[in-house]
Amino acid sequence: MNVYINDLLIQIKNGLLKYKHTIIVPYSSNGIMLLKELRKNGLIRGFSVSSKKKRKVIEVLLKYTRDKYPSISELTIVSKIEKRV
């Protein structure tokens, strides 16, 4: 579960750094819950679930400011137990 969430966040970060409008990630119910929170807080424009080649995928719509800066300026993944926030 944590590996998927880490991969999802890294893909969002990389997509924003390359100024992509959308990214495609594998489907996961935990990913959907995270994306709902990101959308609720205004960090992404939205997402949709679709099927590609018999697999469910999530298309994430990335968000940028009017000045074309990414809506997420910094993303840090803390993996050690003693460093949990």
C-alpha positions in Angstrom: 0.0 0.0 0.0 2.7 2.5 1.0 4.7 1.7 -2.1 1.7 2.6 -4.4 1.1 5.9 -2.6 4.8 6.8 -2.9 4.8 5.9 -6.6 1.6 8.0 -7.1 3.1 11.0 -5.4 6.4 10.7 -7.3 4.5 10.5 -10.6 2.5 13.6 -9.7 5.7 15.4 -8.7 7.5 14.4 -12.0 4.4 15.3 -14.1 4.3 18.8 -12.5 8.1 19.3 -13.0 7.7 18.5 -16.7 4.6 20.7 -17.0 2.3 17.9 -18.1 -1.4 18.5 -18.1 -2.4 14.9 -17.3 -0.7 11.7 -16.0 -1.9 8.1 -16.1 -1.4 6.0 -13.0 -2.5 2.4 -12.1 -5.9 2.1 -10.3 -6.0 1.7 -6.5 -8.7 2.5 -4.0 -6.1 4.0 -1.7 -5.0 6.2 -4.6 -8.6 7.3 -5.2 -8.9 8.4 -1.5 -5.6 10.3 -1.8 -6.6 12.0 -5.0 -10.0 13.0 -3.5 -8.1 14.8 -0.7 -5.8 16.5 -3.2 -8.7 17.7 -5.2 -10.6 18.8 -2.1 -7.6 20.9 -1.1 -7.1 22.4 -4.6 -3.8 20.7 -5.4 -5.1 18.9 -8.6 -7.8 19.8 -11.0 -9.4 16.4 -10.8 -9.2 12.8 -11.9 -11.1 10.1 -13.7 -11.1 6.3 -13.8 -11.0 4.5 -17.1 -10.0 1.1 -18.6 -7.0 0.7 -20.9 -6.2 -2.8 -22.3 -8.4 -4.5 -19.7 -6.8 -2.6 -16.8 -8.2 0.2 -14.7 -6.2 3.3 -14.7 -6.6 6.8 -13.2 -6.1 9.9 -15.3 -5.0 12.7 -13.0 -5.5 16.3 -14.2 -2.6 18.4 -12.8 -3.0 22.0 -11.7 -0.9 25.1 -12.3 -1.2 28.7 -11.2 -1.9 31.6 -13.6 1.8 32.2 -13.8 2.3 28.6 -14.9 3.9 27.4 -11.6 2.9 24.0 -10.3 0.2 24.0 -7.5 2.4 21.7 -5.4 5.7 23.4 -4.9 7.5 20.8 -2.8 6.8 17.2 -2.0 8.8 15.2 0.5 8.2 11.5 1.3 9.3 10.5 4.8 9.8 6.7 5.0 11.4 6.1 8.3 9.3 5.4 11.4 11.2 7.8 13.6 10.6 10.6 11.1 6.9 10.3 10.8 5.1 13.7 10.7 
